[in-house]
């Protein structure tokens, strides 16, 4: 049995909470404003074929920044302290409980040491084959969870590279794979 340590929602939530820690009200409000702008840009962008998308990630992060700004105002915090945010504490307890439940299930199934996978969310861009990346070119964008950038590109091709698939119909090739959650350099 495999245990996925983090879900996309958790990656987005934990990333924002960690960034917000020790920030003042003005800084949190600025991050909330930037997150709203990112969400607006994502709404105007191309629709993606999967639920896990730029818009979904932007909405998750925007909602979290706005929630933290609200909590700070409500509790009169001058600096955000995650341990004083009851919802952040509850979410962390739920995540740990889920992991404990998964470990218990694995143990009952006879798996002594369950495998914990640290999957990340990757953005995969594909462009028409035979063209150089130029601004304005049609790009097919996907967001997928995988353990590595190589696995993400292989998974994207396996899903959309078959005959009649999204990549084959338009003669697309994968041009970039970028980790977006957690953000590069962020360890959860």
CNS distance restraints for C-alpha pairs under 8 A (distance, minus, plus):
assign (resid   1 and name CA) (resid 106 and name CA) 6.00 0.50 0.50
assign (resid   1 and name CA) (resid 111 and name CA) 7.46 0.50 0.50
assign (resid   1 and name CA) (resid 114 and name CA) 6.52 0.50 0.50
assign (resid   1 and name CA) (resid 115 and name CA) 7.22 0.50 0.50
assign (resid   2 and name CA) (resid 114 and name CA) 6.49 0.50 0.50
assign (resid   2 and name CA) (resid 115 and name CA) 5.38 0.50 0.50
assign (resid   2 and name CA) (resid 116 and name CA) 6.37 0.50 0.50
assign (resid   2 and name CA) (resid 117 and name CA) 7.18 0.50 0.50
assign (resid   3 and name CA) (resid  99 and name CA) 7.39 0.50 0.50
assign (resid   3 and name CA) (resid 102 and name CA) 6.55 0.50 0.50
assign (resid   3 and name CA) (resid 103 and name CA) 7.73 0.50 0.50
assign (resid   3 and name CA) (resid 114 and name CA) 6.96 0.50 0.50
assign (resid   3 and name CA) (resid 115 and name CA) 6.04 0.50 0.50
assign (resid   3 and name CA) (resid 116 and name CA) 4.85 0.50 0.50
assign (resid   3 and name CA) (resid 117 and name CA) 6.17 0.50 0.50
assign (resid   4 and name CA) (resid 116 and name CA) 5.98 0.50 0.50
assign (resid   4 and name CA) (resid 117 and name CA) 5.22 0.50 0.50
assign (resid   4 and name CA) (resid 118 and name CA) 6.67 0.50 0.50
assign (resid   4 and name CA) (resid 119 and name CA) 7.11 0.50 0.50
assign (resid   5 and name CA) (resid  99 and name CA) 6.90 0.50 0.50
assign (resid   5 and name CA) (resid 116 and name CA) 6.08 0.50 0.50
assign (resid   5 and name CA) (resid 117 and name CA) 6.11 0.50 0.50
assign (resid   5 and name CA) (resid 118 and name CA) 6.01 0.50 0.50
assign (resid   5 and name CA) (resid 119 and name CA) 7.70 0.50 0.50
assign (resid   6 and name CA) (resid  10 and name CA) 5.76 0.50 0.50
assign (resid   6 and name CA) (resid  11 and name CA) 6.14 0.50 0.50
assign (resid   6 and name CA) (resid 118 and name CA) 6.99 0.50 0.50
assign (resid   6 and name CA) (resid 119 and name CA) 7.18 0.50 0.50
assign (resid   7 and name CA) (resid  11 and name CA) 6.15 0.50 0.50
assign (resid   8 and name CA) (resid  12 and name CA) 6.20 0.50 0.50
assign (resid   8 and name CA) (resid  57 and name CA) 7.97 0.50 0.50
assign (resid   8 and name CA) (resid 121 and name CA) 7.10 0.50 0.50
assign (resid   8 and name CA) (resid 145 and name CA) 7.98 0.50 0.50
assign (resid   8 and name CA) (resid 181 and name CA) 7.52 0.50 0.50
assign (resid   9 and name CA) (resid  13 and name CA) 6.08 0.50 0.50
assign (resid   9 and name CA) (resid  60 and name CA) 6.87 0.50 0.50
assign (resid  10 and name CA) (resid  14 and name CA) 5.77 0.50 0.50
assign (resid  11 and name CA) (resid  15 and name CA) 5.92 0.50 0.50
assign (resid  11 and name CA) (resid 181 and name CA) 6.12 0.50 0.50
assign (resid  11 and name CA) (resid 182 and name CA) 5.81 0.50 0.50
assign (resid  11 and name CA) (resid 188 and name CA) 7.84 0.50 0.50
assign (resid  12 and name CA) (resid  16 and name CA) 6.29 0.50 0.50
assign (resid  12 and name CA) (resid  57 and name CA) 6.96 0.50 0.50
assign (resid  12 and name CA) (resid  60 and name CA) 6.38 0.50 0.50
assign (resid  12 and name CA) (resid  61 and name CA) 5.82 0.50 0.50
assign (resid  12 and name CA) (resid 181 and name CA) 6.69 0.50 0.50
assign (resid  12 and name CA) (resid 182 and name CA) 7.04 0.50 0.50
assign (resid  13 and name CA) (resid  17 and name CA) 6.18 0.50 0.50
assign (resid  13 and name CA) (resid  60 and name CA) 7.22 0.50 0.50
assign (resid  13 and name CA) (resid  61 and name CA) 6.69 0.50 0.50
assign (resid  13 and name CA) (resid  64 and name CA) 6.33 0.50 0.50
assign (resid  14 and name CA) (resid  18 and name CA) 6.01 0.50 0.50
assign (resid  14 and name CA) (resid 188 and name CA) 7.55 0.50 0.50
assign (resid  15 and name CA) (resid  19 and name CA) 6.20 0.50 0.50
assign (resid  15 and name CA) (resid 181 and name CA) 7.93 0.50 0.50
assign (resid  15 and name CA) (resid 182 and name CA) 6.36 0.50 0.50
assign (resid  15 and name CA) (resid 183 and name CA) 7.63 0.50 0.50
assign (resid  15 and name CA) (resid 186 and name CA) 7.66 0.50 0.50
assign (resid  15 and name CA) (resid 188 and name CA) 7.76 0.50 0.50
assign (resid  16 and name CA) (resid  20 and name CA) 5.96 0.50 0.50
assign (resid  16 and name CA) (resid  61 and name CA) 6.60 0.50 0.50
assign (resid  16 and name CA) (resid  64 and name CA) 6.70 0.50 0.50
assign (resid  16 and name CA) (resid  65 and name CA) 6.75 0.50 0.50
assign (resid  17 and name CA) (resid  21 and name CA) 6.15 0.50 0.50
assign (resid  17 and name CA) (resid  64 and name CA) 7.83 0.50 0.50
assign (resid  17 and name CA) (resid  68 and name CA) 7.99 0.50 0.50
assign (resid  17 and name CA) (resid  82 and name CA) 6.76 0.50 0.50
assign (resid  17 and name CA) (resid  88 and name CA) 7.60 0.50 0.50
assign (resid  19 and name CA) (resid  23 and name CA) 7.84 0.50 0.50
assign (resid  20 and name CA) (resid  28 and name CA) 6.53 0.50 0.50
assign (resid  20 and name CA) (resid  65 and name CA) 7.98 0.50 0.50
assign (resid  20 and name CA) (resid  68 and name CA) 7.91 0.50 0.50
assign (resid  20 and name CA) (resid  80 and name CA) 6.37 0.50 0.50
assign (resid  21 and name CA) (resid  79 and name CA) 7.67 0.50 0.50
assign (resid  21 and name CA) (resid  80 and name CA) 5.31 0.50 0.50
assign (resid  21 and name CA) (resid  81 and name CA) 5.58 0.50 0.50
assign (resid  21 and name CA) (resid  82 and name CA) 6.22 0.50 0.50
assign (resid  22 and name CA) (resid  79 and name CA) 5.37 0.50 0.50
assign (resid  22 and name CA) (resid  80 and name CA) 5.20 0.50 0.50
assign (resid  22 and name CA) (resid  81 and name CA) 6.15 0.50 0.50
assign (resid  23 and name CA) (resid  27 and name CA) 5.98 0.50 0.50
assign (resid  23 and name CA) (resid  28 and name CA) 6.38 0.50 0.50
assign (resid  23 and name CA) (resid  79 and name CA) 5.37 0.50 0.50
assign (resid  23 and name CA) (resid  80 and name CA) 5.69 0.50 0.50
assign (resid  24 and name CA) (resid  28 and name CA) 6.31 0.50 0.50
assign (resid  24 and name CA) (resid  78 and name CA) 5.62 0.50 0.50
assign (resid  24 and name CA) (resid  79 and name CA) 4.39 0.50 0.50
assign (resid  24 and name CA) (resid  80 and name CA) 6.45 0.50 0.50
assign (resid  25 and name CA) (resid  29 and name CA) 6.11 0.50 0.50
assign (resid  25 and name CA) (resid  69 and name CA) 6.91 0.50 0.50
assign (resid  25 and name CA) (resid  72 and name CA) 7.01 0.50 0.50
assign (resid  25 and name CA) (resid  73 and name CA) 7.97 0.50 0.50
assign (resid  25 and name CA) (resid  77 and name CA) 7.67 0.50 0.50
assign (resid  25 and name CA) (resid  78 and name CA) 5.93 0.50 0.50
assign (resid  25 and name CA) (resid  79 and name CA) 6.40 0.50 0.50
assign (resid  25 and name CA) (resid  80 and name CA) 7.57 0.50 0.50
assign (resid  26 and name CA) (resid  30 and name CA) 6.15 0.50 0.50
assign (resid  27 and name CA) (resid  31 and name CA) 6.28 0.50 0.50
assign (resid  28 and name CA) (resid  32 and name CA) 6.15 0.50 0.50
assign (resid  28 and name CA) (resid  65 and name CA) 6.89 0.50 0.50
assign (resid  28 and name CA) (resid  68 and name CA) 7.55 0.50 0.50
assign (resid  28 and name CA) (resid  69 and name CA) 6.06 0.50 0.50
assign (resid  29 and name CA) (resid  33 and name CA) 6.18 0.50 0.50
assign (resid  29 and name CA) (resid  65 and name CA) 7.75 0.50 0.50
assign (resid  29 and name CA) (resid  66 and name CA) 7.65 0.50 0.50
assign (resid  29 and name CA) (resid  69 and name CA) 6.16 0.50 0.50
assign (resid  30 and name CA) (resid  34 and name CA) 6.24 0.50 0.50
assign (resid  31 and name CA) (resid  35 and name CA) 6.03 0.50 0.50
assign (resid  31 and name CA) (resid  65 and name CA) 6.70 0.50 0.50
assign (resid  32 and name CA) (resid  36 and name CA) 6.21 0.50 0.50
assign (resid  32 and name CA) (resid  62 and name CA) 6.11 0.50 0.50
assign (resid  32 and name CA) (resid  65 and name CA) 4.90 0.50 0.50
assign (resid  32 and name CA) (resid  66 and name CA) 5.53 0.50 0.50
assign (resid  32 and name CA) (resid  69 and name CA) 7.56 0.50 0.50
assign (resid  33 and name CA) (resid  37 and name CA) 6.35 0.50 0.50
assign (resid  34 and name CA) (resid  38 and name CA) 6.21 0.50 0.50
assign (resid  35 and name CA) (resid  39 and name CA) 6.18 0.50 0.50
assign (resid  35 and name CA) (resid  58 and name CA) 6.72 0.50 0.50
assign (resid  35 and name CA) (resid  61 and name CA) 6.64 0.50 0.50
assign (resid  35 and name CA) (resid  62 and name CA) 4.75 0.50 0.50
assign (resid  35 and name CA) (resid  65 and name CA) 7.36 0.50 0.50
assign (resid  36 and name CA) (resid  40 and name CA) 6.23 0.50 0.50
assign (resid  36 and name CA) (resid  58 and name CA) 7.91 0.50 0.50
assign (resid  36 and name CA) (resid  62 and name CA) 5.72 0.50 0.50
assign (resid  37 and name CA) (resid  41 and name CA) 6.25 0.50 0.50
assign (resid  38 and name CA) (resid  42 and name CA) 6.13 0.50 0.50
assign (resid  38 and name CA) (resid  58 and name CA) 6.24 0.50 0.50
assign (resid  39 and name CA) (resid  43 and name CA) 6.20 0.50 0.50
assign (resid  39 and name CA) (resid  55 and name CA) 6.14 0.50 0.50
assign (resid  39 and name CA) (resid  58 and name CA) 4.92 0.50 0.50
assign (resid  39 and name CA) (resid  59 and name CA) 5.90 0.50 0.50
assign (resid  39 and name CA) (resid  62 and name CA) 7.10 0.50 0.50
assign (resid  40 and name CA) (resid  44 and name CA) 6.49 0.50 0.50
assign (resid  41 and name CA) (resid  45 and name CA) 6.32 0.50 0.50
assign (resid  42 and name CA) (resid  46 and name CA) 7.87 0.50 0.50
assign (resid  42 and name CA) (resid  54 and name CA) 6.11 0.50 0.50
assign (resid  42 and name CA) (resid  55 and name CA) 4.93 0.50 0.50
assign (resid  42 and name CA) (resid  58 and name CA) 7.17 0.50 0.50
assign (resid  43 and name CA) (resid  55 and name CA) 6.13 0.50 0.50
assign (resid  48 and name CA) (resid  53 and name CA) 6.15 0.50 0.50
assign (resid  48 and name CA) (resid 140 and name CA) 7.73 0.50 0.50
assign (resid  48 and name CA) (resid 141 and name CA) 6.32 0.50 0.50
assign (resid  48 and name CA) (resid 142 and name CA) 6.20 0.50 0.50
assign (resid  49 and name CA) (resid 142 and name CA) 7.10 0.50 0.50
assign (resid  50 and name CA) (resid 142 and name CA) 7.10 0.50 0.50
assign (resid  50 and name CA) (resid 143 and name CA) 7.40 0.50 0.50
assign (resid  51 and name CA) (resid  56 and name CA) 7.10 0.50 0.50
assign (resid  52 and name CA) (resid  56 and name CA) 5.99 0.50 0.50
assign (resid  52 and name CA) (resid  57 and name CA) 7.22 0.50 0.50
assign (resid  52 and name CA) (resid 143 and name CA) 5.76 0.50 0.50
assign (resid  52 and name CA) (resid 144 and name CA) 6.82 0.50 0.50
assign (resid  53 and name CA) (resid  57 and name CA) 6.21 0.50 0.50
assign (resid  53 and name CA) (resid 142 and name CA) 6.73 0.50 0.50
assign (resid  53 and name CA) (resid 143 and name CA) 5.38 0.50 0.50
assign (resid  54 and name CA) (resid  58 and name CA) 6.00 0.50 0.50
assign (resid  54 and name CA) (resid 143 and name CA) 7.23 0.50 0.50
assign (resid  55 and name CA) (resid  59 and name CA) 6.03 0.50 0.50
assign (resid  56 and name CA) (resid  60 and name CA) 6.23 0.50 0.50
assign (resid  57 and name CA) (resid  61 and name CA) 6.23 0.50 0.50
assign (resid  58 and name CA) (resid  62 and name CA) 5.94 0.50 0.50
assign (resid  59 and name CA) (resid  63 and name CA) 5.97 0.50 0.50
assign (resid  60 and name CA) (resid  64 and name CA) 6.28 0.50 0.50
assign (resid  61 and name CA) (resid  65 and name CA) 6.21 0.50 0.50
assign (resid  62 and name CA) (resid  66 and name CA) 6.13 0.50 0.50
assign (resid  63 and name CA) (resid  67 and name CA) 5.99 0.50 0.50
assign (resid  64 and name CA) (resid  68 and name CA) 6.15 0.50 0.50
assign (resid  65 and name CA) (resid  69 and name CA) 6.23 0.50 0.50
assign (resid  66 and name CA) (resid  70 and name CA) 6.16 0.50 0.50
assign (resid  67 and name CA) (resid  71 and name CA) 6.15 0.50 0.50
assign (resid  68 and name CA) (resid  72 and name CA) 6.11 0.50 0.50
assign (resid  68 and name CA) (resid  80 and name CA) 7.78 0.50 0.50
assign (resid  69 and name CA) (resid  73 and name CA) 6.27 0.50 0.50
assign (resid  70 and name CA) (resid  74 and name CA) 5.97 0.50 0.50
assign (resid  71 and name CA) (resid  75 and name CA) 5.93 0.50 0.50
assign (resid  71 and name CA) (resid  77 and name CA) 7.97 0.50 0.50
assign (resid  71 and name CA) (resid  85 and name CA) 7.13 0.50 0.50
assign (resid  72 and name CA) (resid  76 and name CA) 5.60 0.50 0.50
assign (resid  72 and name CA) (resid  77 and name CA) 4.71 0.50 0.50
assign (resid  72 and name CA) (resid  78 and name CA) 7.10 0.50 0.50
assign (resid  72 and name CA) (resid  79 and name CA) 7.62 0.50 0.50
assign (resid  72 and name CA) (resid  80 and name CA) 6.49 0.50 0.50
assign (resid  73 and name CA) (resid  77 and name CA) 6.52 0.50 0.50
assign (resid  81 and name CA) (resid  85 and name CA) 6.91 0.50 0.50
assign (resid  82 and name CA) (resid  88 and name CA) 6.32 0.50 0.50
assign (resid  82 and name CA) (resid  89 and name CA) 7.22 0.50 0.50
assign (resid  83 and name CA) (resid  88 and name CA) 7.38 0.50 0.50
assign (resid  83 and name CA) (resid  89 and name CA) 6.22 0.50 0.50
assign (resid  84 and name CA) (resid  89 and name CA) 7.86 0.50 0.50
assign (resid  85 and name CA) (resid  89 and name CA) 6.31 0.50 0.50
assign (resid  86 and name CA) (resid  90 and name CA) 6.05 0.50 0.50
assign (resid  87 and name CA) (resid  91 and name CA) 6.08 0.50 0.50
assign (resid  88 and name CA) (resid  92 and name CA) 6.28 0.50 0.50
assign (resid  89 and name CA) (resid  93 and name CA) 6.27 0.50 0.50
assign (resid  90 and name CA) (resid  94 and name CA) 6.17 0.50 0.50
assign (resid  91 and name CA) (resid  95 and name CA) 6.18 0.50 0.50
assign (resid  92 and name CA) (resid  96 and name CA) 6.22 0.50 0.50
assign (resid  93 and name CA) (resid  97 and name CA) 6.05 0.50 0.50
assign (resid  94 and name CA) (resid  98 and name CA) 6.11 0.50 0.50
assign (resid  95 and name CA) (resid  99 and name CA) 6.33 0.50 0.50
assign (resid  96 and name CA) (resid 100 and name CA) 6.17 0.50 0.50
assign (resid  97 and name CA) (resid 101 and name CA) 6.09 0.50 0.50
assign (resid  98 and name CA) (resid 102 and name CA) 6.16 0.50 0.50
assign (resid  99 and name CA) (resid 103 and name CA) 6.11 0.50 0.50
assign (resid 100 and name CA) (resid 104 and name CA) 6.12 0.50 0.50
assign (resid 101 and name CA) (resid 105 and name CA) 6.21 0.50 0.50
assign (resid 102 and name CA) (resid 106 and name CA) 6.18 0.50 0.50
assign (resid 103 and name CA) (resid 107 and name CA) 6.15 0.50 0.50
assign (resid 103 and name CA) (resid 114 and name CA) 6.34 0.50 0.50
assign (resid 104 and name CA) (resid 108 and name CA) 6.22 0.50 0.50
assign (resid 105 and name CA) (resid 109 and name CA) 6.22 0.50 0.50
assign (resid 106 and name CA) (resid 110 and name CA) 6.46 0.50 0.50
assign (resid 106 and name CA) (resid 111 and name CA) 5.20 0.50 0.50
assign (resid 106 and name CA) (resid 112 and name CA) 7.35 0.50 0.50
assign (resid 106 and name CA) (resid 113 and name CA) 7.86 0.50 0.50
assign (resid 106 and name CA) (resid 114 and name CA) 6.07 0.50 0.50
assign (resid 107 and name CA) (resid 111 and name CA) 5.05 0.50 0.50
assign (resid 107 and name CA) (resid 112 and name CA) 5.66 0.50 0.50
assign (resid 107 and name CA) (resid 113 and name CA) 7.59 0.50 0.50
assign (resid 107 and name CA) (resid 114 and name CA) 7.66 0.50 0.50
assign (resid 117 and name CA) (resid 147 and name CA) 7.12 0.50 0.50
assign (resid 118 and name CA) (resid 147 and name CA) 6.28 0.50 0.50
assign (resid 119 and name CA) (resid 145 and name CA) 6.02 0.50 0.50
assign (resid 119 and name CA) (resid 146 and name CA) 5.03 0.50 0.50
assign (resid 119 and name CA) (resid 147 and name CA) 4.38 0.50 0.50
assign (resid 119 and name CA) (resid 148 and name CA) 7.45 0.50 0.50
assign (resid 120 and name CA) (resid 145 and name CA) 5.47 0.50 0.50
assign (resid 120 and name CA) (resid 146 and name CA) 5.65 0.50 0.50
assign (resid 120 and name CA) (resid 147 and name CA) 6.06 0.50 0.50
assign (resid 120 and name CA) (resid 148 and name CA) 7.35 0.50 0.50
assign (resid 120 and name CA) (resid 179 and name CA) 6.79 0.50 0.50
assign (resid 120 and name CA) (resid 180 and name CA) 7.59 0.50 0.50
assign (resid 120 and name CA) (resid 181 and name CA) 5.63 0.50 0.50
assign (resid 120 and name CA) (resid 182 and name CA) 6.33 0.50 0.50
assign (resid 121 and name CA) (resid 143 and name CA) 6.49 0.50 0.50
assign (resid 121 and name CA) (resid 144 and name CA) 5.53 0.50 0.50
assign (resid 121 and name CA) (resid 145 and name CA) 4.42 0.50 0.50
assign (resid 121 and name CA) (resid 146 and name CA) 6.48 0.50 0.50
assign (resid 121 and name CA) (resid 179 and name CA) 5.94 0.50 0.50
assign (resid 121 and name CA) (resid 180 and name CA) 5.73 0.50 0.50
assign (resid 121 and name CA) (resid 181 and name CA) 4.89 0.50 0.50
assign (resid 121 and name CA) (resid 182 and name CA) 7.13 0.50 0.50
assign (resid 122 and name CA) (resid 143 and name CA) 5.47 0.50 0.50
assign (resid 122 and name CA) (resid 144 and name CA) 5.46 0.50 0.50
assign (resid 122 and name CA) (resid 145 and name CA) 6.21 0.50 0.50
assign (resid 122 and name CA) (resid 146 and name CA) 7.19 0.50 0.50
assign (resid 122 and name CA) (resid 149 and name CA) 6.91 0.50 0.50
assign (resid 122 and name CA) (resid 152 and name CA) 6.60 0.50 0.50
assign (resid 122 and name CA) (resid 177 and name CA) 6.37 0.50 0.50
assign (resid 122 and name CA) (resid 178 and name CA) 5.35 0.50 0.50
assign (resid 122 and name CA) (resid 179 and name CA) 4.31 0.50 0.50
assign (resid 122 and name CA) (resid 180 and name CA) 5.54 0.50 0.50
assign (resid 122 and name CA) (resid 181 and name CA) 7.05 0.50 0.50
assign (resid 123 and name CA) (resid 141 and name CA) 6.84 0.50 0.50
assign (resid 123 and name CA) (resid 142 and name CA) 5.71 0.50 0.50
assign (resid 123 and name CA) (resid 143 and name CA) 4.54 0.50 0.50
assign (resid 123 and name CA) (resid 144 and name CA) 6.76 0.50 0.50
assign (resid 123 and name CA) (resid 176 and name CA) 7.93 0.50 0.50
assign (resid 123 and name CA) (resid 177 and name CA) 5.65 0.50 0.50
assign (resid 123 and name CA) (resid 178 and name CA) 5.15 0.50 0.50
assign (resid 123 and name CA) (resid 179 and name CA) 6.26 0.50 0.50
assign (resid 123 and name CA) (resid 180 and name CA) 6.50 0.50 0.50
assign (resid 124 and name CA) (resid 141 and name CA) 5.71 0.50 0.50
assign (resid 124 and name CA) (resid 142 and name CA) 5.12 0.50 0.50
assign (resid 124 and name CA) (resid 143 and name CA) 6.17 0.50 0.50
assign (resid 124 and name CA) (resid 144 and name CA) 7.73 0.50 0.50
assign (resid 124 and name CA) (resid 152 and name CA) 7.60 0.50 0.50
assign (resid 124 and name CA) (resid 153 and name CA) 6.86 0.50 0.50
assign (resid 124 and name CA) (resid 156 and name CA) 7.56 0.50 0.50
assign (resid 124 and name CA) (resid 174 and name CA) 6.97 0.50 0.50
assign (resid 124 and name CA) (resid 175 and name CA) 7.71 0.50 0.50
assign (resid 124 and name CA) (resid 176 and name CA) 5.78 0.50 0.50
assign (resid 124 and name CA) (resid 177 and name CA) 4.53 0.50 0.50
assign (resid 124 and name CA) (resid 178 and name CA) 6.56 0.50 0.50
assign (resid 125 and name CA) (resid 139 and name CA) 6.32 0.50 0.50
assign (resid 125 and name CA) (resid 140 and name CA) 5.72 0.50 0.50
assign (resid 125 and name CA) (resid 141 and name CA) 4.73 0.50 0.50
assign (resid 125 and name CA) (resid 142 and name CA) 6.63 0.50 0.50
assign (resid 125 and name CA) (resid 174 and name CA) 5.81 0.50 0.50
assign (resid 125 and name CA) (resid 175 and name CA) 5.70 0.50 0.50
assign (resid 125 and name CA) (resid 176 and name CA) 5.21 0.50 0.50
assign (resid 125 and name CA) (resid 177 and name CA) 6.50 0.50 0.50
assign (resid 126 and name CA) (resid 139 and name CA) 5.62 0.50 0.50
assign (resid 126 and name CA) (resid 140 and name CA) 5.08 0.50 0.50
assign (resid 126 and name CA) (resid 141 and name CA) 6.55 0.50 0.50
assign (resid 126 and name CA) (resid 167 and name CA) 7.71 0.50 0.50
assign (resid 126 and name CA) (resid 172 and name CA) 5.79 0.50 0.50
assign (resid 126 and name CA) (resid 173 and name CA) 5.14 0.50 0.50
assign (resid 126 and name CA) (resid 174 and name CA) 4.05 0.50 0.50
assign (resid 126 and name CA) (resid 175 and name CA) 5.19 0.50 0.50
assign (resid 126 and name CA) (resid 176 and name CA) 7.05 0.50 0.50
assign (resid 127 and name CA) (resid 131 and name CA) 7.44 0.50 0.50
assign (resid 127 and name CA) (resid 133 and name CA) 7.24 0.50 0.50
assign (resid 127 and name CA) (resid 137 and name CA) 7.48 0.50 0.50
assign (resid 127 and name CA) (resid 138 and name CA) 6.56 0.50 0.50
assign (resid 127 and name CA) (resid 139 and name CA) 5.05 0.50 0.50
assign (resid 127 and name CA) (resid 140 and name CA) 6.53 0.50 0.50
assign (resid 127 and name CA) (resid 172 and name CA) 5.05 0.50 0.50
assign (resid 127 and name CA) (resid 173 and name CA) 5.60 0.50 0.50
assign (resid 127 and name CA) (resid 174 and name CA) 6.51 0.50 0.50
assign (resid 127 and name CA) (resid 175 and name CA) 6.45 0.50 0.50
assign (resid 128 and name CA) (resid 138 and name CA) 7.56 0.50 0.50
assign (resid 128 and name CA) (resid 139 and name CA) 7.69 0.50 0.50
assign (resid 128 and name CA) (resid 170 and name CA) 6.61 0.50 0.50
assign (resid 128 and name CA) (resid 171 and name CA) 5.49 0.50 0.50
assign (resid 128 and name CA) (resid 172 and name CA) 4.13 0.50 0.50
assign (resid 128 and name CA) (resid 173 and name CA) 6.19 0.50 0.50
assign (resid 129 and name CA) (resid 171 and name CA) 5.63 0.50 0.50
assign (resid 129 and name CA) (resid 172 and name CA) 5.02 0.50 0.50
assign (resid 129 and name CA) (resid 173 and name CA) 5.38 0.50 0.50
assign (resid 133 and name CA) (resid 137 and name CA) 6.96 0.50 0.50
assign (resid 142 and name CA) (resid 156 and name CA) 7.66 0.50 0.50
assign (resid 144 and name CA) (resid 152 and name CA) 6.46 0.50 0.50
assign (resid 144 and name CA) (resid 156 and name CA) 7.55 0.50 0.50
assign (resid 145 and name CA) (resid 152 and name CA) 6.86 0.50 0.50
assign (resid 146 and name CA) (resid 151 and name CA) 5.92 0.50 0.50
assign (resid 146 and name CA) (resid 152 and name CA) 5.18 0.50 0.50
assign (resid 147 and name CA) (resid 151 and name CA) 6.43 0.50 0.50
assign (resid 147 and name CA) (resid 152 and name CA) 7.43 0.50 0.50
assign (resid 148 and name CA) (resid 152 and name CA) 6.19 0.50 0.50
assign (resid 149 and name CA) (resid 153 and name CA) 6.29 0.50 0.50
assign (resid 149 and name CA) (resid 177 and name CA) 6.05 0.50 0.50
assign (resid 149 and name CA) (resid 178 and name CA) 7.10 0.50 0.50
assign (resid 149 and name CA) (resid 179 and name CA) 7.25 0.50 0.50
assign (resid 150 and name CA) (resid 154 and name CA) 6.21 0.50 0.50
assign (resid 151 and name CA) (resid 155 and name CA) 5.97 0.50 0.50
assign (resid 152 and name CA) (resid 156 and name CA) 6.13 0.50 0.50
assign (resid 152 and name CA) (resid 177 and name CA) 7.49 0.50 0.50
assign (resid 153 and name CA) (resid 157 and name CA) 6.15 0.50 0.50
assign (resid 153 and name CA) (resid 174 and name CA) 7.33 0.50 0.50
assign (resid 153 and name CA) (resid 177 and name CA) 6.78 0.50 0.50
assign (resid 154 and name CA) (resid 158 and name CA) 6.03 0.50 0.50
assign (resid 155 and name CA) (resid 159 and name CA) 6.17 0.50 0.50
assign (resid 156 and name CA) (resid 160 and name CA) 5.98 0.50 0.50
assign (resid 156 and name CA) (resid 161 and name CA) 7.44 0.50 0.50
assign (resid 157 and name CA) (resid 161 and name CA) 4.51 0.50 0.50
assign (resid 157 and name CA) (resid 162 and name CA) 7.55 0.50 0.50
assign (resid 157 and name CA) (resid 167 and name CA) 7.72 0.50 0.50
assign (resid 158 and name CA) (resid 162 and name CA) 6.77 0.50 0.50
assign (resid 159 and name CA) (resid 165 and name CA) 7.59 0.50 0.50
assign (resid 160 and name CA) (resid 165 and name CA) 4.64 0.50 0.50
assign (resid 160 and name CA) (resid 166 and name CA) 5.03 0.50 0.50
assign (resid 160 and name CA) (resid 167 and name CA) 5.53 0.50 0.50
assign (resid 160 and name CA) (resid 168 and name CA) 7.40 0.50 0.50
assign (resid 161 and name CA) (resid 165 and name CA) 5.46 0.50 0.50
assign (resid 161 and name CA) (resid 166 and name CA) 6.73 0.50 0.50
assign (resid 161 and name CA) (resid 167 and name CA) 5.18 0.50 0.50
assign (resid 161 and name CA) (resid 168 and name CA) 5.65 0.50 0.50
assign (resid 162 and name CA) (resid 167 and name CA) 7.79 0.50 0.50
assign (resid 162 and name CA) (resid 168 and name CA) 6.59 0.50 0.50
assign (resid 163 and name CA) (resid 168 and name CA) 5.90 0.50 0.50
assign (resid 163 and name CA) (resid 169 and name CA) 7.63 0.50 0.50
assign (resid 164 and name CA) (resid 168 and name CA) 5.82 0.50 0.50
assign (resid 164 and name CA) (resid 169 and name CA) 5.55 0.50 0.50
assign (resid 165 and name CA) (resid 169 and name CA) 5.99 0.50 0.50
assign (resid 166 and name CA) (resid 170 and name CA) 6.76 0.50 0.50
assign (resid 167 and name CA) (resid 171 and name CA) 5.80 0.50 0.50
assign (resid 167 and name CA) (resid 172 and name CA) 4.70 0.50 0.50
assign (resid 167 and name CA) (resid 173 and name CA) 6.76 0.50 0.50
assign (resid 168 and name CA) (resid 172 and name CA) 6.34 0.50 0.50
assign (resid 179 and name CA) (resid 183 and name CA) 6.61 0.50 0.50
assign (resid 179 and name CA) (resid 184 and name CA) 6.33 0.50 0.50
assign (resid 180 and name CA) (resid 184 and name CA) 6.86 0.50 0.50
assign (resid 182 and name CA) (resid 186 and name CA) 5.89 0.50 0.50
assign (resid 182 and name CA) (resid 187 and name CA) 7.12 0.50 0.50
assign (resid 182 and name CA) (resid 188 and name CA) 7.35 0.50 0.50
